[in-house]
Amino acid sequence: MMNSMANVNKREKERENFIMIMDKSYNMKNGVEIPKMGLGTWFIDDDKVAQAVRDAVAFGYRHFDTAQAYRNERGVGEGIRTCGIPREELFVTTKLAAEVKSYKEAVSSIDNSLKLMDVDYIDLMLIHAPQPWADFRGGDYVDGNRAAWRALEDAYKVGKIRSIGISNFKKEDIDNLVADCRIIPMVNQLLIHISNTPFDLIEYSKSKGMVVEAYSPVAHGVILAHPHIEEMAKKYGVTVAQLCIRYCLQLGTVPLPKTSSPVHMKENTGVDFVISDADMENLKNMEHIKNYGEHSVFPVFSGK
């Protein structure tokens, strides 16, 4: 009997932990609330992602991140429509393909995302990168970014999108955009994880009133076997993934861990512990991971 009661109490405590983080949000500068953690969907196939969304909803997730480049917007939209939660209680992000650098193409791309997802509005839409992926951190696309941004601004003004932002934008990219825009970006989504924390860029984005999101908070998985991080995770009685997600939360960013596994979805919500100031400093100063293994081919992991 006592063991049975202990199990019930443990399940109730787990559910409380889900609620503690999954029900928290930031207010963006336009007043729209953005949940403090979301589910990333990169590398989840279109025919599998709807079930991933439904599974995540069962663990308290209300924030879902996709992109035109992920080729799974249709499936994310299906999951949103069939998860049993009212649409207004969910927060859905997608991104203009990095190659879209004209007003006309951006307008068409925005409408296509709405059509593919079969939703009346998108909660947040970002410019995926300041340069096309084939020329990431390369040439001058200032005019193209401004044109794409005007399309986002217009879609925002008519209610197709509730908030607009950017991704992978460095300081100079931000400055070039805001010098000729009507609406300052509300979000900057960046590669942030232990051993790769662009502190100056995070603070600069925040100084412009942006919420900063952290994609790949577990370094696309390569950080999971890091011995020093494993040792610290054991100290707190958590997994490496939980420690990595908590690190991003304590930076004041919105982590977007990607997984299609219900086991990992549940695990990733167990982050209601506090990393000490000393351990945070240790993690902030950890040597940069330069090798992302097979994923190093992707521009965001290339070190440019």
C-alpha positions as CSV (number, residue, x, y, z in Angstrom):
1,M,0.0,0.0,0.0
2,M,2.8,2.4,0.9
3,N,4.6,1.6,-2.3
4,S,1.4,2.2,-4.3
5,M,0.9,5.6,-2.6
6,A,4.6,6.5,-3.2
7,N,4.1,5.7,-7.0
8,V,1.0,7.9,-7.1
9,N,2.8,10.7,-5.4
10,K,5.8,10.4,-7.8
11,R,3.5,10.6,-10.8
12,E,1.8,13.6,-9.4
13,K,5.1,15.3,-8.7
14,E,6.2,14.5,-12.3
15,R,3.0,16.1,-13.6
16,E,3.7,19.2,-11.4
17,N,7.1,19.5,-12.9
18,F,5.6,19.3,-16.5
19,I,3.3,22.2,-15.5
20,M,6.0,24.2,-13.9
21,I,8.0,24.7,-17.0
22,M,5.5,23.9,-19.8
23,D,3.0,26.4,-18.6
24,K,5.4,29.3,-18.3
25,S,5.9,31.9,-21.0
26,Y,7.6,35.1,-22.0
27,N,5.7,38.2,-23.2
28,M,7.1,39.4,-26.5
29,K,7.1,43.1,-27.0
30,N,3.8,43.0,-28.9
31,G,2.1,41.3,-26.0
32,V,1.9,37.9,-27.5
33,E,3.0,35.1,-25.1
34,I,5.6,32.6,-26.2
35,P,6.1,29.4,-24.1
36,K,9.4,29.1,-22.5
37,M,10.2,25.7,-24.1
38,G,9.1,24.1,-27.3
39,L,9.5,21.0,-29.4
40,G,11.9,21.3,-32.4
41,T,10.9,19.2,-35.4
42,W,14.1,19.3,-37.6
43,F,14.7,15.8,-39.0
44,I,11.3,14.5,-38.1
45,D,9.7,13.2,-41.3
46,D,6.4,14.8,-42.5
47,D,4.6,11.5,-42.2
48,K,5.7,11.0,-38.6
49,V,5.7,14.6,-37.2
50,A,1.9,14.7,-36.6
51,Q,2.1,11.9,-34.1
52,A,5.2,13.6,-32.5
53,V,3.1,16.7,-32.0
54,R,0.2,14.7,-30.5
55,D,2.6,12.8,-28.2
56,A,4.3,16.1,-27.1
57,V,0.9,17.7,-26.3
58,A,0.2,14.8,-23.9
59,F,3.3,15.9,-21.9
60,G,2.3,19.5,-21.8
61,Y,4.1,20.9,-24.8
62,R,2.2,23.8,-26.4
63,H,5.0,25.3,-28.5
64,F,6.1,23.7,-31.8
65,D,8.9,24.8,-34.2
66,T,9.1,23.9,-37.9
67,A,10.4,25.5,-41.1
68,Q,9.8,25.4,-44.8
69,A,13.3,23.8,-45.1
70,Y,12.3,20.9,-42.8
71,R,9.6,19.8,-45.3
72,N,7.3,18.8,-42.6
73,E,4.9,21.8,-42.2
74,R,2.0,19.7,-43.5
75,G,2.5,17.1,-40.8
76,V,3.0,19.7,-38.0
77,G,-0.3,21.3,-39.1
78,E,-2.0,18.0,-39.0
79,G,-0.7,17.4,-35.5
80,I,-1.9,20.8,-34.4
81,R,-5.4,20.3,-35.8
82,T,-5.8,16.7,-34.3
83,C,-4.1,17.0,-30.9
84,G,-7.3,17.8,-29.0
85,I,-6.1,21.1,-27.7
86,P,-7.8,24.4,-28.9
87,R,-5.7,26.2,-31.5
88,E,-5.5,29.3,-29.4
89,E,-3.7,27.4,-26.7
90,L,-0.9,26.3,-29.0
91,F,2.1,28.3,-30.4
92,V,3.4,27.4,-33.8
93,T,6.6,28.7,-35.4
94,T,7.7,28.3,-39.0
95,K,10.5,29.9,-41.0
96,L,10.9,31.4,-44.5
97,A,13.4,29.4,-46.4
98,A,16.8,31.0,-46.3
99,E,16.8,31.3,-50.1
100,V,13.7,33.5,-50.1
101,K,15.1,37.0,-50.6
102,S,12.4,38.9,-52.5
103,Y,9.1,40.4,-51.5
104,K,7.0,38.5,-54.1
105,E,8.6,35.2,-53.2
106,A,8.2,35.8,-49.5
107,V,4.5,36.6,-49.9
108,S,4.0,33.4,-51.8
109,S,6.0,31.4,-49.3
110,I,4.0,32.8,-46.3
111,D,0.7,31.8,-48.0
112,N,2.1,28.4,-48.9
113,S,3.0,27.7,-45.3
114,L,-0.5,28.6,-44.2
115,K,-2.0,26.4,-46.8
116,L,0.3,23.4,-46.1
117,M,-0.3,23.6,-42.3
118,D,-4.0,24.3,-42.9
119,V,-4.2,26.8,-40.1
120,D,-5.8,30.3,-40.0
121,Y,-2.7,31.9,-38.6
122,I,0.9,31.3,-37.7
123,D,2.1,32.4,-34.2
124,L,5.6,33.2,-35.2
125,M,7.4,33.3,-38.5
126,L,11.1,33.9,-38.9
127,I,13.6,34.6,-41.7
128,H,15.6,31.3,-41.4
129,A,19.0,32.8,-42.1
130,P,20.4,36.1,-43.4
131,Q,22.0,34.3,-46.3
132,P,20.9,31.3,-48.5
133,W,22.4,28.1,-47.1
134,A,24.6,27.7,-50.1
135,D,26.3,31.0,-49.2
136,F,25.9,31.0,-45.4
137,R,27.9,33.9,-43.8
138,G,28.8,34.8,-47.4
139,G,27.6,37.6,-49.7
140,D,25.5,40.7,-49.3
141,Y,21.8,40.0,-49.0
142,V,20.8,43.2,-47.1
143,D,18.2,44.2,-49.8
144,G,16.8,40.7,-50.0
145,N,16.4,40.4,-46.2
146,R,14.6,43.8,-46.1
147,A,12.3,42.7,-48.9
148,A,11.4,39.4,-47.2
149,W,10.9,41.3,-43.9
150,R,8.4,43.7,-45.5
151,A,6.4,40.7,-46.6
152,L,6.4,39.4,-43.0
153,E,5.4,42.9,-41.7
154,D,2.5,43.0,-44.1
155,A,1.4,39.5,-43.2
156,Y,1.6,40.4,-39.5
157,K,-0.5,43.6,-40.0
158,V,-3.4,41.6,-41.6
159,G,-3.3,38.9,-39.0
160,K,-1.8,36.0,-41.0
161,I,1.1,35.9,-38.5
162,R,0.9,36.9,-34.8
163,S,4.6,37.7,-34.4
164,I,7.7,37.9,-36.6
165,G,11.4,37.4,-36.1
166,I,14.7,36.2,-37.4
167,S,17.1,33.3,-37.0
168,N,20.9,33.0,-37.3
169,F,21.2,36.8,-37.6
170,K,24.4,38.3,-36.2
171,K,24.8,41.9,-35.0
172,E,25.5,43.3,-38.4
173,D,22.6,41.4,-39.9
174,I,20.3,42.8,-37.3
175,D,21.6,46.3,-37.8
176,N,21.1,46.1,-41.5
177,L,17.6,44.9,-41.1
178,V,16.3,47.3,-38.4
179,A,17.8,50.3,-40.3
180,D,15.0,50.0,-42.8
181,C,12.1,48.3,-41.1
182,R,8.7,49.3,-39.6
183,I,8.6,46.6,-37.0
184,I,11.6,45.5,-35.0
185,P,12.0,41.6,-34.9
186,M,10.4,40.1,-31.8
187,V,12.6,36.9,-31.8
188,N,16.1,35.9,-32.8
189,Q,16.6,32.1,-32.9
190,L,20.2,31.0,-32.5
191,L,22.4,28.0,-32.1
192,I,22.9,27.9,-28.4
193,H,24.2,25.1,-26.2
194,I,26.8,24.4,-23.6
195,S,30.2,25.1,-25.2
196,N,28.6,27.3,-27.9
197,T,27.0,30.3,-26.2
198,P,27.2,33.6,-28.2
199,F,26.8,35.8,-25.1
200,D,27.3,39.2,-26.9
201,L,24.8,38.3,-29.6
202,I,22.2,37.1,-27.0
203,E,22.6,40.3,-25.0
204,Y,22.5,42.5,-28.2
205,S,19.3,40.7,-29.4
206,K,17.7,41.2,-26.0
207,S,18.7,44.9,-26.0
208,K,16.6,45.3,-29.1
209,G,13.6,43.8,-27.3
210,M,13.9,40.3,-28.8
211,V,13.2,37.0,-27.1
212,V,16.1,34.7,-27.9
213,E,15.4,31.1,-28.8
214,A,18.0,28.3,-28.5
215,Y,17.9,25.6,-31.2
216,S,19.9,22.4,-30.9
217,P,20.3,22.9,-27.1
218,V,22.0,19.4,-26.9
219,A,24.3,20.2,-29.9
220,H,22.3,17.8,-32.1
221,G,23.2,15.0,-29.8
222,V,27.0,15.2,-29.9
223,I,27.2,16.7,-26.4
224,L,25.4,13.7,-24.7
225,A,28.6,11.7,-24.3
226,H,30.7,14.6,-23.0
227,P,32.4,13.3,-19.8
228,H,32.5,16.6,-17.9
229,I,28.8,17.4,-18.6
230,E,27.9,13.8,-17.7
231,E,29.7,14.2,-14.4
232,M,27.8,17.5,-13.6
233,A,24.5,16.0,-14.6
234,K,25.0,13.1,-12.1
235,K,25.6,15.7,-9.4
236,Y,22.1,17.1,-10.0
237,G,20.6,13.7,-10.5
238,V,19.5,14.5,-14.0
239,T,20.3,13.5,-17.6
240,V,22.8,15.3,-19.8
241,A,19.9,16.5,-22.0
242,Q,18.1,17.9,-18.9
243,L,21.2,19.7,-17.8
244,C,21.6,21.2,-21.3
245,I,18.0,22.4,-21.5
246,R,18.2,23.8,-18.0
247,Y,21.4,25.7,-19.0
248,C,19.5,27.4,-21.8
249,L,16.6,28.2,-19.6
250,Q,18.9,29.9,-17.0
251,L,20.4,32.0,-19.8
252,G,16.9,33.4,-20.3
253,T,16.5,31.7,-23.7
254,V,13.7,29.5,-25.1
255,P,15.2,26.0,-25.7
256,L,13.8,23.9,-28.6
257,P,15.0,20.4,-28.1
258,K,14.2,18.1,-31.0
259,T,12.9,14.6,-30.5
260,S,10.3,12.2,-31.9
261,S,10.6,9.9,-28.9
262,P,7.9,10.1,-26.3
263,V,10.4,8.9,-23.7
264,H,12.7,11.8,-24.4
265,M,9.8,14.3,-24.7
266,K,8.8,13.4,-21.2
267,E,12.4,13.4,-19.9
268,N,13.1,16.9,-21.5
269,T,10.3,18.5,-19.4
270,G,12.0,17.5,-16.1
271,V,14.1,20.6,-15.8
272,D,12.7,22.3,-12.7
273,F,16.0,22.3,-10.8
274,V,18.5,25.1,-10.5
275,I,22.2,25.0,-11.7
276,S,24.3,26.8,-9.2
277,D,26.0,30.1,-10.2
278,A,29.4,28.4,-9.9
279,D,28.4,25.5,-12.2
280,M,26.8,27.9,-14.7
281,E,30.1,29.8,-14.9
282,N,31.9,26.5,-15.4
283,L,29.5,25.5,-18.2
284,K,29.7,29.0,-19.8
285,N,33.4,28.7,-20.1
286,M,33.5,25.2,-21.4
287,E,35.7,24.6,-24.5
288,H,33.9,24.9,-27.7
289,I,32.8,21.7,-29.4
290,K,34.3,22.0,-32.9
291,N,33.2,18.6,-34.3
292,Y,29.5,17.9,-34.8
293,G,30.2,14.6,-36.4
294,E,28.1,13.7,-39.4
295,H,26.1,16.9,-38.8
296,S,29.1,19.1,-39.4
297,V,28.0,19.3,-43.1
298,F,25.2,21.6,-42.2
299,P,26.0,25.4,-42.4
300,V,24.9,26.2,-38.9
301,F,27.5,23.7,-37.5
302,S,30.2,24.6,-39.9
303,G,31.9,27.1,-37.6
304,K,31.6,30.0,-40.0
